[in-house]
Amino acid sequence: METFFEIILALVLIAYVIRIASPYILAYFLKKLEKKVRSKFTQDNSKNFNSSSNRNATKKEKVGEYVDFEEID
């Protein structure tokens, strides 16, 4: 009977510790996730910025000749 009470006491203590520690554990994982998302976001933005500037540069290089049309009455 004594072992049964020790098991119940251990379960209650574990539940209490988990209840107290869970906000800190959750905050830790959310900060870690935020860092990953921020780094991925900045990498994607820098890639998009560089690729858009490269596309604009190539478009400007491929300019055809200018034709001036005159109206005929």
PDB file of N, CA, C and O in Angstrom:
ATOM      1  N   MET A   1       0.820  -1.186   0.000  1.00  0.00           N
ATOM      2  CA  MET A   1       0.000   0.000   0.000  1.00  0.00           C
ATOM      3  C   MET A   1       0.871   1.261   0.000  1.00  0.00           C
ATOM      4  O   MET A   1       0.510   2.290  -0.571  1.00  0.00           O
ATOM      5  N   GLU A   2       2.013   1.147   0.649  1.00  0.00           N
ATOM      6  CA  GLU A   2       2.915   2.290   0.725  1.00  0.00           C
ATOM      7  C   GLU A   2       3.457   2.638  -0.674  1.00  0.00           C
ATOM      8  O   GLU A   2       3.607   3.818  -0.992  1.00  0.00           O
ATOM      9  N   THR A   3       3.744   1.654  -1.493  1.00  0.00           N
ATOM     10  CA  THR A   3       4.238   1.876  -2.852  1.00  0.00           C
ATOM     11  C   THR A   3       3.187   2.592  -3.690  1.00  0.00           C
ATOM     12  O   THR A   3       3.521   3.456  -4.501  1.00  0.00           O
ATOM     13  N   PHE A   4       1.935   2.240  -3.500  1.00  0.00           N
ATOM     14  CA  PHE A   4       0.840   2.876  -4.246  1.00  0.00           C
ATOM     15  C   PHE A   4       0.806   4.379  -3.967  1.00  0.00           C
ATOM     16  O   PHE A   4       0.664   5.179  -4.892  1.00  0.00           O
ATOM     17  N   PHE A   5       0.938   4.769  -2.677  1.00  0.00           N
ATOM     18  CA  PHE A   5       0.935   6.177  -2.317  1.00  0.00           C
ATOM     19  C   PHE A   5       2.167   6.904  -2.861  1.00  0.00           C
ATOM     20  O   PHE A   5       2.077   8.070  -3.245  1.00  0.00           O
ATOM     21  N   GLU A   6       3.301   6.231  -2.896  1.00  0.00           N
ATOM     22  CA  GLU A   6       4.508   6.828  -3.463  1.00  0.00           C
ATOM     23  C   GLU A   6       4.336   7.082  -4.958  1.00  0.00           C
ATOM     24  O   GLU A   6       4.765   8.119  -5.464  1.00  0.00           O
ATOM     25  N   ILE A   7       3.717   6.150  -5.659  1.00  0.00           N
ATOM     26  CA  ILE A   7       3.475   6.315  -7.098  1.00  0.00           C
ATOM     27  C   ILE A   7       2.521   7.475  -7.329  1.00  0.00           C
ATOM     28  O   ILE A   7       2.757   8.306  -8.206  1.00  0.00           O
ATOM     29  N   ILE A   8       1.438   7.542  -6.547  1.00  0.00           N
ATOM     30  CA  ILE A   8       0.471   8.641  -6.677  1.00  0.00           C
ATOM     31  C   ILE A   8       1.143   9.975  -6.361  1.00  0.00           C
ATOM     32  O   ILE A   8       0.922  10.956  -7.070  1.00  0.00           O
ATOM     33  N   LEU A   9       1.952  10.025  -5.316  1.00  0.00           N
ATOM     34  CA  LEU A   9       2.670  11.237  -4.949  1.00  0.00           C
ATOM     35  C   LEU A   9       3.630  11.660  -6.063  1.00  0.00           C
ATOM     36  O   LEU A   9       3.723  12.845  -6.384  1.00  0.00           O
ATOM     37  N   ALA A  10       4.332  10.709  -6.647  1.00  0.00           N
ATOM     38  CA  ALA A  10       5.261  11.010  -7.744  1.00  0.00           C
ATOM     39  C   ALA A  10       4.506  11.560  -8.947  1.00  0.00           C
ATOM     40  O   ALA A  10       4.959  12.521  -9.569  1.00  0.00           O
ATOM     41  N   LEU A  11       3.371  10.974  -9.282  1.00  0.00           N
ATOM     42  CA  LEU A  11       2.573  11.461 -10.410  1.00  0.00           C
ATOM     43  C   LEU A  11       2.051  12.872 -10.163  1.00  0.00           C
ATOM     44  O   LEU A  11       2.047  13.707 -11.068  1.00  0.00           O
ATOM     45  N   VAL A  12       1.614  13.131  -8.942  1.00  0.00           N
ATOM     46  CA  VAL A  12       1.125  14.464  -8.603  1.00  0.00           C
ATOM     47  C   VAL A  12       2.263  15.486  -8.680  1.00  0.00           C
ATOM     48  O   VAL A  12       2.067  16.591  -9.185  1.00  0.00           O
ATOM     49  N   LEU A  13       3.434  15.131  -8.190  1.00  0.00           N
ATOM     50  CA  LEU A  13       4.582  16.037  -8.247  1.00  0.00           C
ATOM     51  C   LEU A  13       5.019  16.276  -9.694  1.00  0.00           C
ATOM     52  O   LEU A  13       5.342  17.406 -10.061  1.00  0.00           O
ATOM     53  N   ILE A  14       5.033  15.237 -10.508  1.00  0.00           N
ATOM     54  CA  ILE A  14       5.393  15.392 -11.915  1.00  0.00           C
ATOM     55  C   ILE A  14       4.394  16.306 -12.618  1.00  0.00           C
ATOM     56  O   ILE A  14       4.789  17.175 -13.396  1.00  0.00           O
ATOM     57  N   ALA A  15       3.112  16.116 -12.350  1.00  0.00           N
ATOM     58  CA  ALA A  15       2.092  16.962 -12.961  1.00  0.00           C
ATOM     59  C   ALA A  15       2.261  18.419 -12.511  1.00  0.00           C
ATOM     60  O   ALA A  15       2.089  19.337 -13.313  1.00  0.00           O
ATOM     61  N   TYR A  16       2.592  18.629 -11.252  1.00  0.00           N
ATOM     62  CA  TYR A  16       2.792  19.978 -10.733  1.00  0.00           C
ATOM     63  C   TYR A  16       4.003  20.649 -11.389  1.00  0.00           C
ATOM     64  O   TYR A  16       3.943  21.816 -11.774  1.00  0.00           O
ATOM     65  N   VAL A  17       5.091  19.903 -11.508  1.00  0.00           N
ATOM     66  CA  VAL A  17       6.306  20.447 -12.126  1.00  0.00           C
ATOM     67  C   VAL A  17       6.052  20.769 -13.591  1.00  0.00           C
ATOM     68  O   VAL A  17       6.496  21.809 -14.078  1.00  0.00           O
ATOM     69  N   ILE A  18       5.353  19.904 -14.295  1.00  0.00           N
ATOM     70  CA  ILE A  18       5.032  20.153 -15.705  1.00  0.00           C
ATOM     71  C   ILE A  18       4.152  21.384 -15.833  1.00  0.00           C
ATOM     72  O   ILE A  18       4.352  22.196 -16.736  1.00  0.00           O
ATOM     73  N   ARG A  19       3.190  21.532 -14.952  1.00  0.00           N
ATOM     74  CA  ARG A  19       2.298  22.691 -14.999  1.00  0.00           C
ATOM     75  C   ARG A  19       3.063  23.997 -14.754  1.00  0.00           C
ATOM     76  O   ARG A  19       2.773  25.018 -15.378  1.00  0.00           O
ATOM     77  N   ILE A  20       4.038  23.957 -13.845  1.00  0.00           N
ATOM     78  CA  ILE A  20       4.839  25.152 -13.542  1.00  0.00           C
ATOM     79  C   ILE A  20       5.830  25.441 -14.679  1.00  0.00           C
ATOM     80  O   ILE A  20       6.026  26.601 -15.040  1.00  0.00           O
ATOM     81  N   ALA A  21       6.451  24.406 -15.242  1.00  0.00           N
ATOM     82  CA  ALA A  21       7.520  24.592 -16.228  1.00  0.00           C
ATOM     83  C   ALA A  21       7.000  24.775 -17.651  1.00  0.00           C
ATOM     84  O   ALA A  21       7.742  25.271 -18.500  1.00  0.00           O
ATOM     85  N   SER A  22       5.778  24.402 -17.943  1.00  0.00           N
ATOM     86  CA  SER A  22       5.284  24.429 -19.324  1.00  0.00           C
ATOM     87  C   SER A  22       5.290  25.829 -19.957  1.00  0.00           C
ATOM     88  O   SER A  22       5.616  25.917 -21.141  1.00  0.00           O
ATOM     89  N   PRO A  23       4.960  26.917 -19.275  1.00  0.00           N
ATOM     90  CA  PRO A  23       5.054  28.232 -19.934  1.00  0.00           C
ATOM     91  C   PRO A  23       6.482  28.581 -20.370  1.00  0.00           C
ATOM     92  O   PRO A  23       6.687  29.180 -21.426  1.00  0.00           O
ATOM     93  N   TYR A  24       7.467  28.201 -19.547  1.00  0.00           N
ATOM     94  CA  TYR A  24       8.859  28.491 -19.891  1.00  0.00           C
ATOM     95  C   TYR A  24       9.326  27.631 -21.070  1.00  0.00           C
ATOM     96  O   TYR A  24      10.048  28.103 -21.948  1.00  0.00           O
ATOM     97  N   ILE A  25       8.909  26.383 -21.073  1.00  0.00           N
ATOM     98  CA  ILE A  25       9.272  25.491 -22.177  1.00  0.00           C
ATOM     99  C   ILE A  25       8.621  25.970 -23.466  1.00  0.00           C
ATOM    100  O   ILE A  25       9.262  25.982 -24.517  1.00  0.00           O
ATOM    101  N   LEU A  26       7.368  26.360 -23.396  1.00  0.00           N
ATOM    102  CA  LEU A  26       6.659  26.861 -24.571  1.00  0.00           C
ATOM    103  C   LEU A  26       7.298  28.146 -25.081  1.00  0.00           C
ATOM    104  O   LEU A  26       7.450  28.313 -26.291  1.00  0.00           O
ATOM    105  N   ALA A  27       7.672  29.049 -24.193  1.00  0.00           N
ATOM    106  CA  ALA A  27       8.323  30.297 -24.598  1.00  0.00           C
ATOM    107  C   ALA A  27       9.662  30.014 -25.271  1.00  0.00           C
ATOM    108  O   ALA A  27      10.017  30.682 -26.242  1.00  0.00           O
ATOM    109  N   TYR A  28      10.400  29.042 -24.773  1.00  0.00           N
ATOM    110  CA  TYR A  28      11.685  28.675 -25.365  1.00  0.00           C
ATOM    111  C   TYR A  28      11.494  28.185 -26.802  1.00  0.00           C
ATOM    112  O   TYR A  28      12.204  28.623 -27.708  1.00  0.00           O
ATOM    113  N   PHE A  29      10.547  27.286 -27.010  1.00  0.00           N
ATOM    114  CA  PHE A  29      10.327  26.750 -28.348  1.00  0.00           C
ATOM    115  C   PHE A  29       9.763  27.806 -29.298  1.00  0.00           C
ATOM    116  O   PHE A  29      10.090  27.797 -30.485  1.00  0.00           O
ATOM    117  N   LEU A  30       8.931  28.707 -28.804  1.00  0.00           N
ATOM    118  CA  LEU A  30       8.403  29.764 -29.658  1.00  0.00           C
ATOM    119  C   LEU A  30       9.496  30.745 -30.078  1.00  0.00           C
ATOM    120  O   LEU A  30       9.499  31.210 -31.218  1.00  0.00           O
ATOM    121  N   LYS A  31      10.420  31.064 -29.180  1.00  0.00           N
ATOM    122  CA  LYS A  31      11.541  31.933 -29.544  1.00  0.00           C
ATOM    123  C   LYS A  31      12.428  31.263 -30.588  1.00  0.00           C
ATOM    124  O   LYS A  31      12.895  31.906 -31.529  1.00  0.00           O
ATOM    125  N   LYS A  32      12.650  29.978 -30.412  1.00  0.00           N
ATOM    126  CA  LYS A  32      13.455  29.223 -31.365  1.00  0.00           C
ATOM    127  C   LYS A  32      12.783  29.203 -32.736  1.00  0.00           C
ATOM    128  O   LYS A  32      13.448  29.373 -33.758  1.00  0.00           O
ATOM    129  N   LEU A  33      11.476  28.996 -32.759  1.00  0.00           N
ATOM    130  CA  LEU A  33      10.718  28.996 -34.004  1.00  0.00           C
ATOM    131  C   LEU A  33      10.734  30.379 -34.645  1.00  0.00           C
ATOM    132  O   LEU A  33      10.846  30.500 -35.865  1.00  0.00           O
ATOM    133  N   GLU A  34      10.623  31.422 -33.824  1.00  0.00           N
ATOM    134  CA  GLU A  34      10.643  32.788 -34.345  1.00  0.00           C
ATOM    135  C   GLU A  34      11.975  33.089 -35.030  1.00  0.00           C
ATOM    136  O   GLU A  34      11.994  33.724 -36.084  1.00  0.00           O
ATOM    137  N   LYS A  35      13.081  32.646 -34.449  1.00  0.00           N
ATOM    138  CA  LYS A  35      14.387  32.858 -35.058  1.00  0.00           C
ATOM    139  C   LYS A  35      14.472  32.175 -36.418  1.00  0.00           C
ATOM    140  O   LYS A  35      14.995  32.747 -37.374  1.00  0.00           O
ATOM    141  N   LYS A  36      13.953  30.941 -36.501  1.00  0.00           N
ATOM    142  CA  LYS A  36      13.984  30.217 -37.777  1.00  0.00           C
ATOM    143  C   LYS A  36      13.153  30.932 -38.828  1.00  0.00           C
ATOM    144  O   LYS A  36      13.576  31.067 -39.976  1.00  0.00           O
ATOM    145  N   VAL A  37      11.972  31.388 -38.437  1.00  0.00           N
ATOM    146  CA  VAL A  37      11.082  32.060 -39.390  1.00  0.00           C
ATOM    147  C   VAL A  37      11.691  33.375 -39.845  1.00  0.00           C
ATOM    148  O   VAL A  37      11.644  33.704 -41.030  1.00  0.00           O
ATOM    149  N   ARG A  38      12.266  34.136 -38.909  1.00  0.00           N
ATOM    150  CA  ARG A  38      12.893  35.408 -39.279  1.00  0.00           C
ATOM    151  C   ARG A  38      14.058  35.199 -40.244  1.00  0.00           C
ATOM    152  O   ARG A  38      14.191  35.926 -41.228  1.00  0.00           O
ATOM    153  N   SER A  39      14.900  34.209 -39.962  1.00  0.00           N
ATOM    154  CA  SER A  39      16.045  33.977 -40.838  1.00  0.00           C
ATOM    155  C   SER A  39      15.583  33.521 -42.213  1.00  0.00           C
ATOM    156  O   SER A  39      16.143  33.945 -43.223  1.00  0.00           O
ATOM    157  N   LYS A  40      14.571  32.664 -42.267  1.00  0.00           N
ATOM    158  CA  LYS A  40      14.040  32.210 -43.554  1.00  0.00           C
ATOM    159  C   LYS A  40      13.416  33.382 -44.307  1.00  0.00           C
ATOM    160  O   LYS A  40      13.592  33.501 -45.520  1.00  0.00           O
ATOM    161  N   PHE A  41      12.700  34.235 -43.611  1.00  0.00           N
ATOM    162  CA  PHE A  41      12.051  35.391 -44.238  1.00  0.00           C
ATOM    163  C   PHE A  41      13.090  36.350 -44.810  1.00  0.00           C
ATOM    164  O   PHE A  41      12.941  36.828 -45.935  1.00  0.00           O
ATOM    165  N   THR A  42      14.138  36.632 -44.045  1.00  0.00           N
ATOM    166  CA  THR A  42      15.165  37.546 -44.535  1.00  0.00           C
ATOM    167  C   THR A  42      15.933  36.935 -45.700  1.00  0.00           C
ATOM    168  O   THR A  42      16.314  37.653 -46.625  1.00  0.00           O
ATOM    169  N   GLN A  43      16.168  35.622 -45.676  1.00  0.00           N
ATOM    170  CA  GLN A  43      16.844  34.964 -46.790  1.00  0.00           C
ATOM    171  C   GLN A  43      15.988  35.038 -48.044  1.00  0.00           C
ATOM    172  O   GLN A  43      16.496  35.336 -49.125  1.00  0.00           O
ATOM    173  N   ASP A  44      14.693  34.770 -47.910  1.00  0.00           N
ATOM    174  CA  ASP A  44      13.797  34.818 -49.064  1.00  0.00           C
ATOM    175  C   ASP A  44      13.700  36.224 -49.621  1.00  0.00           C
ATOM    176  O   ASP A  44      13.681  36.406 -50.839  1.00  0.00           O
ATOM    177  N   ASN A  45      13.637  37.224 -48.751  1.00  0.00           N
ATOM    178  CA  ASN A  45      13.560  38.606 -49.216  1.00  0.00           C
ATOM    179  C   ASN A  45      14.838  39.021 -49.927  1.00  0.00           C
ATOM    180  O   ASN A  45      14.786  39.707 -50.948  1.00  0.00           O
ATOM    181  N   SER A  46      15.973  38.613 -49.401  1.00  0.00           N
ATOM    182  CA  SER A  46      17.229  38.991 -50.058  1.00  0.00           C
ATOM    183  C   SER A  46      17.350  38.283 -51.407  1.00  0.00           C
ATOM    184  O   SER A  46      17.859  38.871 -52.361  1.00  0.00           O
ATOM    185  N   LYS A  47      16.899  37.047 -51.503  1.00  0.00           N
ATOM    186  CA  LYS A  47      16.930  36.328 -52.781  1.00  0.00           C
ATOM    187  C   LYS A  47      15.992  36.993 -53.775  1.00  0.00           C
ATOM    188  O   LYS A  47      16.360  37.190 -54.933  1.00  0.00           O
ATOM    189  N   ASN A  48      14.788  37.342 -53.343  1.00  0.00           N
ATOM    190  CA  ASN A  48      13.827  37.978 -54.236  1.00  0.00           C
ATOM    191  C   ASN A  48      14.317  39.346 -54.661  1.00  0.00           C
ATOM    192  O   ASN A  48      14.132  39.737 -55.813  1.00  0.00           O
ATOM    193  N   PHE A  49      14.937  40.079 -53.754  1.00  0.00           N
ATOM    194  CA  PHE A  49      15.440  41.399 -54.090  1.00  0.00           C
ATOM    195  C   PHE A  49      16.561  41.292 -55.112  1.00  0.00           C
ATOM    196  O   PHE A  49      16.597  42.047 -56.083  1.00  0.00           O
ATOM    197  N   ASN A  50      17.470  40.362 -54.894  1.00  0.00           N
ATOM    198  CA  ASN A  50      18.582  40.196 -55.827  1.00  0.00           C
ATOM    199  C   ASN A  50      18.101  39.682 -57.177  1.00  0.00           C
ATOM    200  O   ASN A  50      18.586  40.136 -58.213  1.00  0.00           O
ATOM    201  N   SER A  51      17.173  38.761 -57.187  1.00  0.00           N
ATOM    202  CA  SER A  51      16.706  38.218 -58.454  1.00  0.00           C
ATOM    203  C   SER A  51      15.889  39.244 -59.230  1.00  0.00           C
ATOM    204  O   SER A  51      15.949  39.269 -60.459  1.00  0.00           O
ATOM    205  N   SER A  52      15.125  40.096 -58.537  1.00  0.00           N
ATOM    206  CA  SER A  52      14.348  41.115 -59.237  1.00  0.00           C
ATOM    207  C   SER A  52      15.267  42.174 -59.822  1.00  0.00           C
ATOM    208  O   SER A  52      15.000  42.679 -60.912  1.00  0.00           O
ATOM    209  N   SER A  53      16.344  42.524 -59.124  1.00  0.00           N
ATOM    210  CA  SER A  53      17.283  43.499 -59.678  1.00  0.00           C
ATOM    211  C   SER A  53      18.020  42.906 -60.869  1.00  0.00           C
ATOM    212  O   SER A  53      18.321  43.620 -61.826  1.00  0.00           O
ATOM    213  N   ASN A  54      18.316  41.611 -60.825  1.00  0.00           N
ATOM    214  CA  ASN A  54      18.968  40.966 -61.962  1.00  0.00           C
ATOM    215  C   ASN A  54      18.029  40.909 -63.158  1.00  0.00           C
ATOM    216  O   ASN A  54      18.459  41.122 -64.292  1.00  0.00           O
ATOM    217  N   ARG A  55      16.762  40.628 -62.921  1.00  0.00           N
ATOM    218  CA  ARG A  55      15.790  40.569 -64.019  1.00  0.00           C
ATOM    219  C   ARG A  55      15.639  41.938 -64.666  1.00  0.00           C
ATOM    220  O   ARG A  55      15.567  42.045 -65.890  1.00  0.00           O
ATOM    221  N   ASN A  56      15.592  42.978 -63.852  1.00  0.00           N
ATOM    222  CA  ASN A  56      15.466  44.334 -64.392  1.00  0.00           C
ATOM    223  C   ASN A  56      16.701  44.706 -65.212  1.00  0.00           C
ATOM    224  O   ASN A  56      16.586  45.360 -66.248  1.00  0.00           O
ATOM    225  N   ALA A  57      17.862  44.297 -64.757  1.00  0.00           N
ATOM    226  CA  ALA A  57      19.087  44.618 -65.481  1.00  0.00           C
ATOM    227  C   ALA A  57      19.099  43.910 -66.832  1.00  0.00           C
ATOM    228  O   ALA A  57      19.498  44.497 -67.838  1.00  0.00           O
ATOM    229  N   THR A  58      18.669  42.664 -66.859  1.00  0.00           N
ATOM    230  CA  THR A  58      18.672  41.947 -68.130  1.00  0.00           C
ATOM    231  C   THR A  58      17.606  42.501 -69.058  1.00  0.00           C
ATOM    232  O   THR A  58      17.814  42.538 -70.271  1.00  0.00           O
ATOM    233  N   LYS A  59      16.492  42.922 -68.535  1.00  0.00           N
ATOM    234  CA  LYS A  59      15.453  43.511 -69.372  1.00  0.00           C
ATOM    235  C   LYS A  59      15.941  44.820 -69.979  1.00  0.00           C
ATOM    236  O   LYS A  59      15.642  45.107 -71.138  1.00  0.00           O
ATOM    237  N   LYS A  60      16.677  45.610 -69.227  1.00  0.00           N
ATOM    238  CA  LYS A  60      17.176  46.884 -69.733  1.00  0.00           C
ATOM    239  C   LYS A  60      18.237  46.669 -70.813  1.00  0.00           C
ATOM    240  O   LYS A  60      18.376  47.492 -71.718  1.00  0.00           O
ATOM    241  N   GLU A  61      18.974  45.584 -70.725  1.00  0.00           N
ATOM    242  CA  GLU A  61      19.998  45.303 -71.715  1.00  0.00           C
ATOM    243  C   GLU A  61      19.400  44.873 -73.055  1.00  0.00           C
ATOM    244  O   GLU A  61      20.013  45.099 -74.099  1.00  0.00           O
ATOM    245  N   LYS A  62      18.231  44.266 -73.046  1.00  0.00           N
ATOM    246  CA  LYS A  62      17.619  43.740 -74.256  1.00  0.00           C
ATOM    247  C   LYS A  62      16.627  44.748 -74.849  1.00  0.00           C
ATOM    248  O   LYS A  62      15.461  44.419 -75.069  1.00  0.00           O
ATOM    249  N   VAL A  63      17.080  45.940 -75.100  1.00  0.00           N
ATOM    250  CA  VAL A  63      16.212  46.987 -75.629  1.00  0.00           C
ATOM    251  C   VAL A  63      16.329  46.977 -77.144  1.00  0.00           C
ATOM    252  O   VAL A  63      17.432  46.932 -77.689  1.00  0.00           O
ATOM    253  N   GLY A  64      15.172  47.019 -77.829  1.00  0.00           N
ATOM    254  CA  GLY A  64      15.170  47.055 -79.290  1.00  0.00           C
ATOM    255  C   GLY A  64      15.415  48.468 -79.798  1.00  0.00           C
ATOM    256  O   GLY A  64      15.663  49.388 -79.019  1.00  0.00           O
ATOM    257  N   GLU A  65      15.339  48.627 -81.125  1.00  0.00           N
ATOM    258  CA  GLU A  65      15.575  49.960 -81.661  1.00  0.00           C
ATOM    259  C   GLU A  65      14.304  50.796 -81.573  1.00  0.00           C
ATOM    260  O   GLU A  65      13.195  50.261 -81.569  1.00  0.00           O
ATOM    261  N   TYR A  66      14.473  52.083 -81.503  1.00  0.00           N
ATOM    262  CA  TYR A  66      13.362  53.021 -81.345  1.00  0.00           C
ATOM    263  C   TYR A  66      12.847  53.416 -82.722  1.00  0.00           C
ATOM    264  O   TYR A  66      13.616  53.789 -83.607  1.00  0.00           O
ATOM    265  N   VAL A  67      11.516  53.325 -82.884  1.00  0.00           N
ATOM    266  CA  VAL A  67      10.899  53.712 -84.153  1.00  0.00           C
ATOM    267  C   VAL A  67       9.985  54.871 -83.885  1.00  0.00           C
ATOM    268  O   VAL A  67       9.110  54.793 -83.023  1.00  0.00           O
ATOM    269  N   ASP A  68      10.178  55.962 -84.624  1.00  0.00           N
ATOM    270  CA  ASP A  68       9.356  57.150 -84.473  1.00  0.00           C
ATOM    271  C   ASP A  68       8.342  57.163 -85.615  1.00  0.00           C
ATOM    272  O   ASP A  68       8.706  57.290 -86.784  1.00  0.00           O
ATOM    273  N   PHE A  69       7.073  57.029 -85.257  1.00  0.00           N
ATOM    274  CA  PHE A  69       6.018  57.011 -86.253  1.00  0.00           C
ATOM    275  C   PHE A  69       5.507  58.437 -86.495  1.00  0.00           C
ATOM    276  O   PHE A  69       5.371  59.229 -85.563  1.00  0.00           O
ATOM    277  N   GLU A  70       5.231  58.740 -87.759  1.00  0.00           N
ATOM    278  CA  GLU A  70       4.655  60.036 -88.088  1.00  0.00           C
ATOM    279  C   GLU A  70       3.249  59.802 -88.610  1.00  0.00           C
ATOM    280  O   GLU A  70       2.989  58.841 -89.333  1.00  0.00           O
ATOM    281  N   GLU A  71       2.348  60.699 -88.230  1.00  0.00           N
ATOM    282  CA  GLU A  71       0.968  60.569 -88.708  1.00  0.00           C
ATOM    283  C   GLU A  71       0.864  61.094 -90.137  1.00  0.00           C
ATOM    284  O   GLU A  71       1.458  62.117 -90.478  1.00  0.00           O
ATOM    285  N   ILE A  72       0.094  60.375 -90.975  1.00  0.00           N
ATOM    286  CA  ILE A  72      -0.140  60.798 -92.351  1.00  0.00           C
ATOM    287  C   ILE A  72      -1.582  61.239 -92.456  1.00  0.00           C
ATOM    288  O   ILE A  72      -2.495  60.478 -92.134  1.00  0.00           O
ATOM    289  N   ASP A  73      -1.794  62.482 -92.910  1.00  0.00           N
ATOM    290  CA  ASP A  73      -3.171  62.990 -93.055  1.00  0.00           C
ATOM    291  C   ASP A  73      -3.737  62.691 -94.399  1.00  0.00           C
ATOM    292  O   ASP A  73      -4.881  63.049 -94.681  1.00  0.00           O
TER     293      ASP A  73
END
